[in-house]
Amino acid sequence: MLREILHGKEEAIARRWITLVAERFPRETTQFLEGERDPFANPVGRMLRNAAGPLVRALVADPREGEPPEGLAELMRLRSVQDVGAAEAVGIVPLLRTAVMEVAGAGIKAGSPGVLEELGRRIERLMLASFEVFVMARERLYEVRMAERERHAASLLRRAEKVLAGLEAREAVSGRDEHPAAGS
């Protein structure tokens, strides 16, 4: 039933979702995200546009457990390196409910009572899958940072050992020169 209600409205839902997500940013950023089409100047805007269509199609097709649509997974990986918490990063997925209700709310309300519940279940599955991608990306980022810190610490230790070895060698040489009779 939900599929029939949303059929033909996917593009409008996707556009509305992009707008709702963009509105969570400061005003200047919202204008930039929606206006700048250069993917290199605006990677977040590109990722939002790339995620919107597959996200809505997954919602209509009834997402199952597992990975979210690739565009959304890519967006979650990007959000994992930004200075945002999991709730803020994944919080863009429930905005899909708002977009659906604004575009197709009349059909959903006119449908059977279970349609709204089904919409909620589908969005929850997408949100949980997105959360999983976000957490895995954050864990990977943590592992990379820890490995870099370990490499840095090892490098500092090697340098310190060289400096100490150089000091010991100088002391040994200077000790012989200053105290030639000490060894006799």
N, C-alpha and C positions, 0 to 999 in steps of 0.2 A: 504494500500500500504506500509506504514512504517513497519508494522508488518512483511510483507513478506520480506522486504529488510533486516530486523534485525534478522530474523529467522536463527538459527544455529550459530549466531555470538555473542550470549549473553555472553558466558564465556570469549571470547577474549575482549569484551567491558568491562566487569567487571574487568578483570586483568589490562587493560590499565587505567581504572578509578582509581584503587588502586594506581598504579604507579604515576599518575598525582597528586593525593591527597598527597601522601607521598613526592613528590618533592617540595611541598609548605613548608616543614619543613627544618631545617638545614641539611646539608649533613649527619652528623653522625646519626641524628634521622631518616632520610630517610632509611639508611642502616639497622638501627635497626627495623623500622616498617616493612620493607619488609623481613628481614632475621629472626628475632626472632619469633619462632612459639609457644613458651610457653605462653598460654593465661594469666597466672598470672604475668609473667614478662613483657608482652607487651599487656595490655588491649586495647590500641588504635588500634594496628595492628589487634587484634582479631575482634574488632568492625568494622573496615574497611572491613575486609574479610567477616564478617557476613552481612554487609550492602550492599555490592556490588551486589551479586546475586539477592536479592529481589528488589533492586533499578532498575536494568536493566530489570528484569521481569515486574516490575510495569510500566516502560517506554514503553516496548513493548505492554503491555496489555492496555495502555492508562489510566493513573491515573486520578481518579476523585477527586473532592474536598474532603478534610478531611485529615486524618492521612497519613503520608508517610509510606512506608514499615517499619515494626518493627525494623529491623536492623538499618535503617537510623534514626528512632526516638530515639533509644538507643544512637546512636552516637551523635545526637543533644543534648540529655540530658547530656551526658558526656562533650560535648563542653561548655555547659552552666555553668559548675563549673570551667572551665579553664579560664585563664586570656586572653580571646579573645573577640572581639566585635561580634555583630550579623552578620555583613557583612563577616567577616573572617570565622565564624562558618558555615554559610549557603552557603558561596562562594564555597564550595566543590561540591555542586550539579550542577552548570553550567559546571563544568569540564566534566560532562557526555556528553555534546555536543561535546567537543573536542575528547573524547574517541570514540564516535559514528562516528564522521567524519573521524578519523584516521583509524578505522577498516572497516567502511561500507560507507565511503564518496563517492566512485565511484558509488555505487548503488543508493545512495540518489540523487546525482547530475544527474544521468541518469533517475531518476524517474520524475514524474510530478512535476511542480513548487510548488505545495502545500505541498509536502512531507517535505521539509526543514522547512516550516512554522509550520506544524503539530509537527515536532520534537521540535521546539522552544516552542510551547504551552504546550506540555507534560512536558518538563523540567521546565517551569515556574510553572506549577501546583505542581510539586514535590518540587520545591524550596519554594513556598509559604507555603505548608504544613509543610516543615521542619522548616521554620521560625516560624510558629505558635508553634510548639513543643519547639523550642529553647526559645521563649519568655515566654511560660507557665512555663518551667523549671526554667528560671531566676527569674520569679515572685515567684515561690515556694521557691527558694533558699533565696530570699530577705525576705520572710515571716518567714522562719526558723531562719535566722540571727536576724531579729527584735525580734522574740519571745525569742531567747537566750539572747539578750541584755536586754530585759525587765526582764527576770528571774535574770540575773546578777545584774541589778540595784536594784531589789527588795531584793536580798540577801545582797547587800552592805548596803541598807537602814536598814534592820533588824540588821545587825552587828553594824551599827552606833548607832541605838537606844539602843542596849545592852550596848555599851561602854558608851554612855551618861547616861544611867540609873545607871551604875556602878560608874561613876564619881559623880553623884548626891548623891548616897548612901554613898560614901566615904566622900564627903564634909559634908554631914549631920552628919556622925559619928565623923569626925575630928572636926567639928564645935562645937559639944557638949563637946568633950574632952578638947579642947583648951580654951573655954570660958564657964567654968561651972557657973560662976556668972552672965552671960549675960541674962539668962532667969529669974533671981530673981528680 
